[in-house]
Amino acid sequence: MQDQELEYVGFWPRVGASLIDTVLLLIILIPIIHMVYGPSYWASDSFIQGPIDFLINYVLPAIAVIAFWVARQATPGKMAIGAKIVDSKTGRSASTGQLVGRYLGYYVSSIPLLLGLIWVAFDDKKQGWHDKLAGTVVVRAKERGPK
């Protein structure tokens, strides 16, 4: 990785990117869920209301996120902040296997009170546990001061 050109993306910019991605996913998924299940869906106590619910709320977002990572090295939220996901050793595009592992690593990072996600704030390379497991980092061009 070319240290003089790129910097690791820290916690708060990544939170912002995640919020953008979440809003975009909700704009797409809420109408689909409502069309499939109707208004009773929102009043249900069930965590998952069937296989279609699982497909829409878990499989579809996973496919979309991984597809963006493979095609663009970033989701729309990361693109909005100029960030991309790269291999931590080479600085080149991460492999599809790394990206799938990174996505699955989100679950590992989230289970213990989101500690693996918060880890980004304290790590030297700004890696969450999902990044460490997949061998990835999130980088963007260094901001340059006025010339």
N, C-alpha and C positions, 0 to 999 in steps of 0.2 A: 504494500500500500504506500502511496506517495504522501508521506506525512505533511509535507509543506503545502499540499493542495487540498487535502481532505481533513475533516475533523469528525470525531465521534459525536453522535447526536444524543443529547442528554434526556433526562427524565421528562421535564415539562414539555419540550417540543414533541416528544413521542406521545405524551398524554393528549396533547392537542390533535395530533394526527389520528390517534385512536378515536377521539370524540367525533372527528369528521367521518371516519369510516363507519362508526356505529350509527350515526344519523343517516348516512346514505343507505346502509343495510336496512334500517328500520323503515325508511321511505319505501323500500322495495318489498320487504317481508310482511309488514303489517297488512297492507291491502290483500296480499295473497292469502295469508292466514284467515283474514276476515271473510274472503270469498269462499274459502274451502269449509270453514267451520261455523261461520256466522257469529253473531254477537254473543252467543252462549260461551264461546271460547274464553272470553275475557273474564267471565265469572267463575270459571272452573277452578277447582282446587288441585287438579291433576297436573303434575310436573310436565309430563308428555302425554298428549291426548291421542296417540296412535302413531302408526308408521309414517303417515304423511306429515304429521307435525314434526316428527324427528327429521325427516328428509328436508323439510322447509327450513327449520330452525337450526339444524346442526350440519347436515351434509351440504346443502346449498351454499351457506356462508363459507364453509371450509373450501369447497371447490372454487368459489369466486376469489377468495383471498389468495389461495395458492396459485390460481391462474394469473392473477395480477402480479404476484411475486415472480413467477416464471417469465412472464411476458415483459414486465416493466421494471423488475427488481423492487417494486414498491406498490402499495395500495394507493388509492386516490389521496388519502390523508397524508401519507408519507410524500407523495408527489407534491402536494400543496406546500410542504415545508422544505422541499428540495432534497429529501433524504432517499437513500436506497440501501437495500440489504445486499451485502457482499460476503464472500468467504473471508474469514478472519485471518487466514494465513497468506493468501495471495492478493486480496483486494479485488479479485475478479468476481464475476457472477457466481453466485452460489448454485450448486447442483440442485436438481429437482428433489433428490433424496434429502439433501440438507434442508430444503424449504418445507418438505412434508414433515420432517423431524422437528423443525422449528415450530410449525403449527401445533403439532402434538405436544411439544414442550410448553405451550401456553397453558395446557391443563396442569402440568407438573408445577409450573410457576404460580398458578392461581390457587391451587388447593390449600397450601399453608398460609391462609390469610393474605394472599396476593404478594407474599414476601419475595417470590422470584421475579415479579414485575417491578416491585419497589427497588430491588437490587440494582437496577439501572442507575439510580441516583448516587450510589456509593462506589460503583465499580470503576476502575481506571479506564477501561475501554468502553464504559457505558453499556455493558452486556447484561441482559437479564438472564435468568437461568435457561430460558428457551434458546437464547443466543449461544450460551456456553455449550449446551447439549448439542446444538446443530453446527457449531463452529462458524457462526456468522457474527457480523457486526453491522450496525446501522451507521452510515456515514453521509456527509454532505459536504459541498464545497465550503471551504473556510470563508467567513465573511472578511472582506478586506476593508480597511478604513479608507477615508477619502484620500485621493491622490493629490 
